[in-house]
Amino acid sequence: PVRIAYHGSSSHREEKYWLRQIVEGVLEACPSASFEIFGEHDIYKHYRDLPRVKVMHPMSWNNYLAYTMTHEVDIGLAPLLPSEFNAARGAIKFFDFARMGAFGIYTNVAPYSDMIAQNVDGLLLENNIDIWISSLLLLIDNPEKRASLVSQAILKAQRLSSSLNVKLLCEDVS
């Protein structure tokens, strides 16, 4: 089975609705795929008729951090639709996915276009439903490629985290 996750907050309601066609297309083509999505009751209602989709209640940051440290997925999804909120986003989902042993598929916009090495430690895609479906199906069918993307994403996250920790330690000393 291939576990695919979308862990957006309530600020990403439009992305959760946008992903429905992608989730449906992947589930129809691939019986080994499953999805987990964070969402409120309206999101649960939007997805409840689909098999192998788990809609989880939102959680506090501390609980989410603990969850991602003990829960594994294979592929994380981070679509960003145009909005003022998304224009100010950081690349935190990259670290969330790596913490869960996954790589991500991201919309090809900042902050992800500035951080992801295309097809090395993640995928950058335009917000086109057919492209997201076909990319997911190709990755589901290619465990070696998934393993390579995960390995590189984790290495990058560790490298970036180490350099950030060194920087923070140096600032604490001065």
C-alpha positions in Angstrom: 0.0 0.0 0.0 1.1 3.6 -0.7 0.0 6.1 1.9 -0.6 9.7 0.6 -1.2 12.6 3.0 -2.5 16.1 2.8 -2.0 17.8 6.2 -3.3 21.4 5.6 -4.9 23.5 8.3 -8.4 25.1 8.0 -6.7 28.0 6.1 -6.4 25.5 3.2 -10.0 24.7 2.7 -9.9 25.5 -1.1 -6.9 23.1 -1.5 -8.9 20.4 0.2 -11.8 20.8 -2.2 -9.4 21.0 -5.2 -7.7 17.8 -4.2 -11.0 15.8 -4.4 -10.7 15.1 -8.1 -7.0 14.0 -7.7 -7.8 11.7 -4.8 -10.8 10.2 -6.7 -8.7 9.7 -9.9 -5.8 8.0 -8.0 -8.2 5.8 -6.0 -10.0 4.6 -9.1 -6.8 3.7 -10.9 -4.8 2.3 -8.0 -6.4 0.0 -5.3 -3.1 0.1 -3.3 -3.3 3.8 -2.6 -4.9 5.4 0.5 -5.2 9.0 1.6 -5.3 10.9 4.9 -6.5 14.5 5.0 -6.9 16.8 8.0 -10.2 18.6 8.0 -13.4 19.7 9.7 -16.8 18.2 9.3 -17.4 19.7 5.8 -14.2 18.1 4.5 -15.3 14.8 6.0 -18.6 15.1 4.2 -16.8 16.0 1.0 -14.7 12.8 1.1 -16.8 10.3 3.0 -18.0 8.5 -0.1 -14.5 7.6 -1.2 -12.9 4.4 -0.2 -9.5 4.4 1.6 -9.7 8.0 2.6 -9.3 8.9 6.3 -10.3 12.5 7.3 -8.6 13.4 10.6 -9.5 16.1 13.0 -7.2 19.1 13.1 -4.8 19.1 16.1 -2.6 21.5 18.0 0.9 22.1 16.8 2.4 20.1 19.7 0.1 17.1 19.0 0.8 17.4 15.3 4.6 17.4 15.9 4.2 14.3 18.0 2.0 12.7 15.4 4.5 13.3 12.6 7.3 12.0 14.6 5.6 8.6 15.1 3.5 8.3 11.9 4.8 7.4 8.5 3.4 8.2 5.0 4.9 7.7 1.6 4.0 10.8 -0.3 2.9 14.2 1.1 0.9 16.6 -1.0 1.3 20.4 -0.7 -0.7 22.2 -3.4 -0.9 25.9 -3.0 -3.7 27.8 -4.8 -3.2 31.5 -5.3 -4.1 33.5 -2.2 -2.6 36.1 0.1 -2.1 33.5 2.8 -0.3 31.1 0.5 1.9 34.0 -0.8 3.4 34.3 2.7 3.9 30.6 3.3 7.2 29.0 4.4 8.4 25.6 3.3 7.5 23.9 6.5 5.6 21.0 4.8 9.0 19.9 3.4 10.1 19.2 6.9 6.8 17.7 8.0 7.0 15.2 5.2 10.6 14.3 5.8 9.8 13.8 9.5 7.2 11.2 8.4 9.7 9.5 6.1 8.1 10.9 2.9 8.8 13.2 0.1 6.4 15.8 -1.2 4.6 16.9 -4.4 4.3 20.7 -4.3 2.8 23.4 -6.4 5.6 25.0 -8.4 5.6 28.3 -6.6 7.6 29.9 -3.8 8.4 28.8 -1.2 8.7 25.3 -2.7 10.1 26.3 -6.1 13.0 28.0 -4.1 13.7 24.9 -2.0 12.9 21.7 -3.9 15.3 20.2 -6.4 12.9 19.0 -9.0 12.7 15.2 -9.3 15.6 14.8 -6.7 14.0 15.5 -3.3 10.4 16.2 -4.4 8.3 17.1 -7.3 7.1 20.6 -8.4 3.9 20.6 -10.4 1.6 23.2 -11.9 -1.9 23.2 -10.4 -3.3 20.9 -13.1 -5.5 18.0 -11.8 -4.5 15.6 -14.7 -0.8 16.3 -14.1 -1.1 15.6 -10.3 -3.0 12.3 -11.0 -0.6 11.1 -13.6 2.4 12.0 -11.5 1.0 10.2 -8.4 0.2 7.1 -10.5 3.7 7.0 -11.9 5.2 7.3 -8.4 2.9 4.7 -6.9 4.1 2.3 -9.6 7.8 3.1 -9.1 8.9 2.2 -5.5 12.6 2.7 -6.5 11.9 6.3 -7.5 9.9 6.9 -4.3 12.8 5.5 -2.3 15.2 7.8 -4.0 13.0 10.9 -3.5 12.5 10.0 0.2 16.2 9.4 0.8 17.2 12.8 -0.8 14.4 14.7 1.0 15.4 13.3 4.4 19.1 14.1 3.7 18.3 17.6 2.7 16.0 18.1 5.8 18.8 16.9 8.1 21.3 19.1 6.4 19.1 22.2 6.6 18.1 21.4 10.2 21.8 20.9 11.2 22.8 24.2 9.7 19.9 26.0 11.3 20.7 24.5 14.7 24.3 25.5 14.4 23.2 29.0 13.5 20.9 29.2 16.5 23.6 27.9 18.8 26.0 30.5 17.6 23.4 33.3 18.1 22.8 32.0 21.7 26.5 32.2 22.5 27.0 35.7 21.2 
